[in-house]
Amino acid sequence: MNKFFIFTLISLTALASLAACGSVPFVAQNEPTATATRRAARPTFTPKPRATATAEIIPTEEPEATEEPEATEEAPTQEPAPVTKAPTKKPAPPKATNPPAPTEIPKPQFAINITSQFLCEQEGIYEIAVNAKKGKAPTEGIWFAAFDGGGRLLEDGAGKALVTATYPVSVSTAGNCKLSGSFENPVINNGKLDLVDPMRAGATGVVIRFVKSANDLTAISPDIPVNFGSGGRYWIYAQMQ
């Protein structure tokens, strides 16, 4: 019963909606179709032109002439003061660099060294006495010569060159001003040279030098300056290397 009622209700609702939406076309389908009728063309109406009032153009007022600004006298521009450059300091002169110290010339190496020298004063004589040794032993054949201050070889009164060599030991008990002689400890010398003639002739700056030979005066010892004063015996102690 309920199902039949629901079905009937739905069917009525559907019919009602169809009737509301499609009633006009439904009726129109039942009407006879209208035939086309010819209608006469109506004349077209063209409106007459009317004079339209033109809007009056109001002239615009010209702007009043603006007064030109009076020319102002320009103050003369001051020229910038010239830039004065401060005087630049002169560069200081380079400091003088101390020259390097001169290298010392090596002293010549001599074969003979002088160990002692002294004068025993005695008027009337001008003599050289030599004590030359090698180690502790007196040495023969060592040449020595006398020169003046200018390096000239001195000569005796006979013109003989004052150059001689050491000889065998000469022993004396008389001694000298530095050493006292005795038989146990005699004063020894092994070379003498008499300079009385050149000294009386006025020789000055006398120098004694050991040399290679009588013919080769190359020095084998440092120079030994001699100052006799009023006279005496000048002792020279030498050591052979």
Steps between C-alpha positions, in 0.01 A plus 500: 500500500775738592697414187197572280445829669862606457501400131181693434637808673823494296303459175278798574800715586668413168185581299456828675852605417461405135178692473655811647808497272367382166137593481537770237706300253269210558197707399692653218570162357126441473437833322512519115820650356467864396570592141732787422325826405658775285503844651547828313820689585447811700673821397794587720484821695800727484503781750551856365821661602462762763737779572673420818606780719874515512651577829650847509871484551600741770835654418755421763662794667861542407725477801635831611856561401724424790754761583848395407722492802736790512851402422695495818856606488707192558768547755835437336614157590821509692770303335637237731825601656791324334601195691846552634689183537704469811866476408597140491794407713802404307586139559774469752827400344577136552695436810857424433559139567818417673728323260584151608810477707796409285597144535828461671776381277628182653840546645769310320608181663871520573742217557657685791330669796669758721458402865699780666708809416672763713796741504791482738645850488873540452664803346717460194352176366207432265462126493225247430511176704269213395390190689314286244361158592273230369330359806775508765795445266693792347472502120776575248472646152209740553562821305424849631576848362491869596296761304444873537158663531460509119558125465858534364745230603771656718873457435813529713783746433657263245175478297414150617125429540401456861339156467621191683390157626489344842802289597585243767423607852713767660505474877575793729513530874495876486124497467286791394282760667209255525680176573796427725746254348680221678669174413183313595269740308704683240360771277468352154485671162545347157501808281648852500493799267707816548320820389752755625591633151144575371393639838795742508414588139156615619274203417154532657201271545710186510306174452624141546328230296557127463520412131514192281868541401773752421373520140124472574398769746139379524390543861440188709435700819323823594710817495688574823554878546821588686567820694857513627471836672855597599626145433479146630442134418152414371389146586250308285358163607344308211316166476499295180161341415 
